């Protein structure tokens, strides 16, 4: 795909420019940005990617936040094996049907065939629940709340895309069991709110919280809630993270029973919930521009890059010392800052390099800045420049970083909202779909109607489907008809094409 500046070089003087524009060739632009921004490297097995430190550090920041939050909820981390036996995987019929095409099987050890093939986990319900049944006996064993940070494998055959659709990805998966449905319902929404915070507070991406349709819910579960994001450039929705109530279906299959206080037998109520490294891809797609990545300050492993700008007769050592001092001051205040002292690159080249990598704020220090005891701060998101005094550097840098986070969110929300269209009829729906909109339409909530929408919209762009029914429902006037069937509408639901 994209080579590191080996194709036609837009910026001759640095060789750092991107060959593709976001508005013109989105797919090629995305592939180029994630490689040139040093997020990923392509691997020799299709659909598998190397996560480089620049991407991994973003994952670790989100992980630190989420892990601390679930620990407050008394959820404990564990680790289960990667392999799952076929007999266990195939126990829950709907569940295995939902994943069957993507399951990777190990059939050989060395040269000999395995007597019984083993699967590599696509998700861990069937790996974990036989042991839930062993560990849960009475009401005192509940709730059982476990989470694991791990990798899973789904052998995708559709277009593999770094972060968005890869054959192996990193995620967390929470698996919990309760005595009552009310407890399970409550946790589903608590976790969903943490997912909203990851997207909106850390990644500066607006999401819609809602419930999936019966057709789109987790295979074998009772109901699925999700946070849904939208990519304006492609006109596609993207499922950001999911929190499922599994009901008692798996409890029945795996015989996860308990005795309550009165000595009566009952089945547990279960949840599972997950978010993955897909989050990073959504961030790149939403915020990136024609100069490369644009990282929200909360997740950037380097929030401030300090670049010395010495001239011929300048006090070079003085400038370098000021840079070192600036980095030390910022780091002591908890701001992630670094200086770029490489002497084989010009300041201009360094500006382009760190812009490509999306560092939120660049600080330049030249002879004039040294003389005035100031630094020049340049924002990555809008290129705004500001001279700030070194006296109250920390306060000002913190303000700028907060402002960048908010500005990125506001700009993303504005773009997304401009893509939302409310429709009432099938003709309006088709028209909105052709303009790559995220469509809010009244729906009768019938599965065959959704299936029909899929059939009627099949084309080279892919079929449209329901994205989610938002928890925040606009008013539905009496007598409102379903956009697709003409039957009485029951709710407003978002529709569109999706990843």
Helices and strands as residue ranges (DSSP letters): H 26-36, E 40-42, E 49-51, H 53-72, E 76-77, E 83-85, H 86-89, H 93-99, G 100-102, E 104-109, E 112-120, H 125-135, G 139-141, E 144-153, E 168-178, H 181-197, I 198-202, E 208-211, E 223-231, E 236-247, H 249-254, E 257-259, E 265-267, E 269-276, H 278-287, E 304-309, H 316-332, E 337-340, H 347-356, E 361-366, H 367-371, E 374-379, E 385-389, H 393-419, E 420-423, H 426-434, E 438-443, H 447-456, E 465-470, E 491-498
